[in-house]
């Protein structure tokens, strides 16, 4: 799933409709950042983003147990998160029953799959600094706490075993070269800003592209740029990384993709269904 912005009810409803429509069973939901795990008013005060967007949404009901996630859910942090909670779970952990945060950088084994995740977005001004932010958070540290750091990327680069899937929030920089960039610019609602990012080579994370080249996962999933965008990245050993970015969770948006996982199959992950606005 793409950016959920706390709209868990909408995401889970879309999963349920896809299961009913296509006769499939979803075992794991992977959310690519801007999850917004906001438990209470204190978390809301810490949420990185404009004040007008600081709304409780749905997560607190799953945190208290009023509601229960219908499918095991894992997520990475994005640009708009409550850093006070996520900082407590630097290495990852359960934030609610059946909802797991992958940490600033971490690896999970789910069945036969190894899934790596990296939280935050790239900002050159923060990248080479440590995680200095802590309570009380101000406007600046709320934002910078959601920036990825070199140390976390290096930890993933040092993995000794291969990973099958990597999840990030922002795109690996230059990924547009490996997909239909013209279609992306034609269809995107803010094509001007996207075009500038591409022309100036500022769109996405250079650290993530370095990590993609290092780990060579079979799949890489991202969100952040409010667009669905597939790409195929070749490696010099003859393998490929299949990249997929998903849109934000909203009506008439392509924010959800269902994949059939079978590591024994030559196709490995097979697309089953996608949802526009949860349809």
C-alpha positions as CSV (number, residue, x, y, z in Angstrom):
1,X,0.0,0.0,0.0
2,X,1.1,3.6,-0.7
3,X,0.9,6.5,1.8
4,X,-2.0,5.7,4.1
5,X,-1.9,9.0,6.2
6,X,-3.6,7.3,9.1
7,X,-6.5,6.1,6.9
8,X,-6.4,2.5,8.1
9,X,-10.1,1.9,7.8
10,X,-9.9,2.8,4.1
11,X,-6.9,0.6,3.5
12,X,-8.4,-2.4,5.2
13,X,-11.7,-1.9,3.5
14,X,-9.9,-1.9,0.1
15,X,-8.1,-5.1,1.0
16,X,-11.4,-6.7,2.0
17,X,-13.1,-5.7,-1.3
18,X,-10.2,-7.0,-3.3
19,X,-10.3,-10.3,-1.5
20,X,-14.0,-10.7,-2.1
21,X,-13.8,-9.5,-5.8
22,X,-10.9,-11.7,-6.8
23,X,-11.3,-14.6,-4.4
24,X,-7.8,-14.1,-3.0
25,X,-6.5,-14.2,0.6
26,X,-4.1,-11.4,1.7
27,X,-1.7,-12.7,4.3
28,X,0.5,-9.6,4.7
29,X,0.0,-5.9,4.1
30,X,3.1,-3.9,3.5
31,X,2.8,-0.1,3.9
32,X,5.4,2.2,2.3
33,X,5.5,5.1,4.8
34,X,3.4,8.1,5.9
35,X,1.6,5.5,8.0
36,X,1.0,8.0,10.8
37,X,0.8,5.9,13.9
38,X,-0.8,8.5,16.1
39,X,-1.9,7.2,19.5
40,X,-3.1,10.3,21.2
41,X,-3.0,14.1,21.4
42,X,0.6,14.1,22.4
43,X,1.6,12.1,19.3
44,X,-0.5,14.5,17.2
45,X,1.5,17.4,18.5
46,X,4.7,15.7,17.3
47,X,3.4,14.8,13.9
48,X,5.7,16.1,11.2
49,X,3.7,18.2,8.7
50,X,1.5,21.3,8.5
51,X,-0.8,21.9,11.5
52,X,-3.9,21.6,9.2
53,X,-3.0,18.0,8.5
54,X,-2.6,17.0,12.1
55,X,-5.7,14.8,12.5
56,X,-6.2,11.7,14.6
57,X,-7.5,9.5,11.8
58,X,-7.9,5.8,12.6
59,X,-4.7,4.4,14.1
60,X,-5.5,5.2,17.8
61,X,-8.5,2.8,17.6
62,X,-6.2,-0.1,16.6
63,X,-3.7,0.9,19.3
64,X,-6.4,0.8,22.1
65,X,-7.9,-2.5,20.8
66,X,-11.2,-0.9,19.8
67,X,-10.5,-2.2,16.3
68,X,-8.2,-5.0,15.2
69,X,-6.2,-5.2,12.0
70,X,-7.8,-7.9,9.8
71,X,-4.4,-8.7,8.2
72,X,-0.8,-8.6,9.6
73,X,0.5,-5.2,8.7
74,X,4.1,-4.0,8.5
75,X,5.3,-0.5,7.7
76,X,8.2,1.8,7.3
77,X,8.2,5.5,8.4
78,X,7.8,8.2,5.8
79,X,7.9,12.0,5.7
80,X,4.8,12.6,7.9
81,X,5.1,10.6,11.1
82,X,5.0,11.0,14.9
83,X,8.8,10.7,15.7
84,X,8.3,10.4,19.4
85,X,6.7,7.0,19.0
86,X,9.0,5.7,16.2
87,X,12.2,6.9,18.1
88,X,11.2,4.6,20.9
89,X,11.2,1.7,18.4
90,X,14.5,2.4,16.6
91,X,15.0,-1.3,15.8
92,X,11.3,-1.8,15.1
93,X,8.5,-3.4,17.1
94,X,4.7,-3.9,17.5
95,X,2.8,-0.6,17.6
96,X,-0.6,-2.3,17.9
97,X,-1.9,-5.9,17.7
98,X,-0.9,-7.2,14.2
99,X,0.7,-3.9,13.2
100,X,4.6,-3.9,13.1
101,X,7.0,-1.0,12.5
102,X,10.2,-2.1,10.7
103,X,12.3,0.4,12.5
104,X,14.7,3.0,11.1
105,X,16.3,0.2,9.1
106,X,15.5,-3.5,9.6
107,X,14.9,-6.9,8.1
108,X,12.0,-9.3,8.7
109,X,11.6,-12.9,7.7
110,X,8.0,-13.6,6.7
111,X,7.6,-17.2,5.7
112,X,10.3,-17.8,3.1
113,X,10.8,-14.1,2.3
114,X,13.4,-11.7,3.7
115,X,12.0,-8.2,3.6
116,X,14.2,-5.2,4.4
117,X,12.8,-1.7,5.2
118,X,14.3,1.8,5.5
119,X,12.3,4.6,7.0
120,X,12.2,8.3,6.2
121,X,13.1,10.5,3.2
122,X,16.5,11.6,1.9
123,X,17.7,15.1,2.9
124,X,21.4,15.9,2.3
125,X,21.5,18.3,5.2
126,X,20.5,15.5,7.6
127,X,22.0,12.4,6.0
128,X,25.5,12.5,7.5
129,X,24.3,13.5,11.0
130,X,23.3,11.1,13.8
131,X,19.8,10.8,15.2
132,X,20.1,13.8,17.5
133,X,16.4,14.6,17.7
134,X,14.4,14.0,20.9
135,X,11.6,15.4,23.0
136,X,10.5,18.1,23.2
137,X,10.3,18.2,19.4
138,X,10.1,21.6,17.7
139,X,9.1,22.3,14.1
140,X,12.6,21.6,12.8
141,X,13.3,18.4,14.7
142,X,9.9,17.0,13.9
143,X,10.9,17.2,10.2
144,X,14.5,16.2,10.5
145,X,13.6,13.1,12.6
146,X,11.9,11.8,9.5
147,X,15.1,12.0,7.4
148,X,17.1,8.8,6.6
149,X,20.7,8.7,7.9
150,X,23.8,7.2,6.4
151,X,24.2,4.9,9.4
152,X,20.9,3.2,8.7
153,X,21.7,2.7,5.0
154,X,25.1,1.3,5.8
155,X,23.6,-1.2,8.2
156,X,21.5,-2.6,5.4
157,X,24.4,-2.5,3.0
158,X,26.3,-4.8,5.4
159,X,23.7,-7.6,5.2
160,X,25.4,-10.9,4.6
161,X,22.3,-12.8,3.3
162,X,20.3,-11.7,0.3
163,X,16.9,-10.0,0.7
164,X,13.9,-10.6,-1.6
165,X,12.0,-7.3,-1.1
166,X,13.1,-3.8,0.0
167,X,10.5,-1.2,1.2
168,X,11.3,2.5,1.3
169,X,9.2,5.7,1.4
170,X,10.8,7.8,-1.3
171,X,12.0,6.4,-4.6
172,X,15.5,5.5,-5.4
173,X,17.0,8.4,-7.3
174,X,17.1,7.8,-11.1
175,X,14.5,5.1,-11.0
176,X,12.5,7.0,-13.6
177,X,15.1,6.0,-16.2
178,X,13.9,2.4,-16.0
179,X,10.2,2.9,-16.5
180,X,7.8,4.9,-18.7
181,X,8.7,8.3,-17.6
182,X,6.7,10.0,-20.3
183,X,3.5,8.3,-19.1
184,X,4.4,9.3,-15.5
185,X,4.7,13.0,-16.5
186,X,1.5,12.9,-18.6
187,X,-0.6,11.4,-15.9
188,X,0.8,13.0,-12.7
189,X,-1.3,15.8,-11.1
190,X,1.8,17.9,-10.3
191,X,3.9,17.0,-13.4
192,X,5.7,20.4,-13.3
193,X,7.3,19.7,-9.9
194,X,8.0,16.1,-10.9
195,X,9.6,17.2,-14.1
196,X,11.9,19.6,-12.2
197,X,12.9,16.9,-9.9
198,X,13.8,14.6,-12.8
199,X,15.6,17.3,-14.8
200,X,17.6,18.5,-11.8
201,X,18.2,15.0,-10.6
202,X,16.8,15.7,-7.1
203,X,13.8,13.4,-7.2
204,X,14.2,10.5,-4.8
205,X,17.1,9.2,-2.7
206,X,20.6,8.6,-4.0
207,X,21.2,6.5,-0.9
208,X,18.3,4.2,-1.8
209,X,19.6,3.7,-5.4
210,X,23.0,2.8,-4.0
211,X,21.3,0.3,-1.7
212,X,19.3,-1.1,-4.6
213,X,22.5,-1.7,-6.6
214,X,24.2,-3.2,-3.5
215,X,21.4,-5.6,-2.4
216,X,19.9,-6.3,-5.8
217,X,16.5,-7.4,-4.4
218,X,13.9,-9.1,-6.6
219,X,11.5,-6.3,-5.7
220,X,11.5,-2.8,-4.3
221,X,8.3,-1.0,-3.2
222,X,8.0,2.8,-2.5
223,X,5.4,5.5,-2.2
224,X,5.8,9.3,-1.4
225,X,5.5,10.8,-4.9
226,X,1.7,10.2,-5.2
227,X,1.9,8.1,-8.4
228,X,1.8,4.5,-9.4
229,X,5.0,3.8,-11.3
230,X,6.6,0.4,-12.3
231,X,10.1,0.0,-13.4
232,X,12.6,-2.7,-14.2
233,X,16.2,-2.2,-13.1
234,X,18.9,-4.5,-14.7
235,X,22.0,-5.5,-12.8
236,X,25.4,-6.5,-14.3
237,X,25.0,-10.1,-13.1
238,X,21.9,-10.5,-15.4
239,X,19.3,-10.2,-12.6
240,X,16.7,-7.5,-12.3
241,X,14.9,-5.5,-9.6
242,X,11.3,-5.0,-10.2
243,X,10.3,-1.6,-8.7
244,X,6.8,-0.5,-7.9
245,X,5.6,2.8,-6.5
246,X,2.1,3.3,-5.3
247,X,-0.2,6.3,-5.0
248,X,-1.6,7.8,-1.8
249,X,-4.7,6.3,-0.1
250,X,-7.6,8.2,-1.5
251,X,-10.6,7.7,-3.7
252,X,-9.8,7.1,-7.3
253,X,-6.1,6.5,-6.5
254,X,-4.1,3.4,-7.3
255,X,-2.8,2.9,-3.8
256,X,-3.0,-0.9,-3.4
257,X,-1.4,-3.8,-5.2
258,X,-2.0,-7.5,-4.4
259,X,0.8,-9.9,-5.3
260,X,0.9,-13.7,-5.2
261,X,4.2,-14.8,-3.5
262,X,5.7,-18.1,-4.6
263,X,9.5,-18.1,-4.3
264,X,9.6,-21.5,-6.0
265,X,8.0,-20.1,-9.1
266,X,10.1,-18.5,-11.9
267,X,7.9,-15.4,-11.7
268,X,8.3,-15.3,-7.9
269,X,5.7,-12.5,-7.3
270,X,2.7,-12.5,-9.6
271,X,0.3,-9.5,-9.7
272,X,-3.2,-10.5,-8.8
273,X,-5.2,-7.3,-8.4
274,X,-4.9,-3.6,-7.8
275,X,-7.3,-1.0,-6.3
276,X,-8.2,2.5,-7.4
277,X,-9.8,4.2,-4.4
278,X,-10.3,0.8,-2.9
279,X,-12.5,-0.4,-5.7
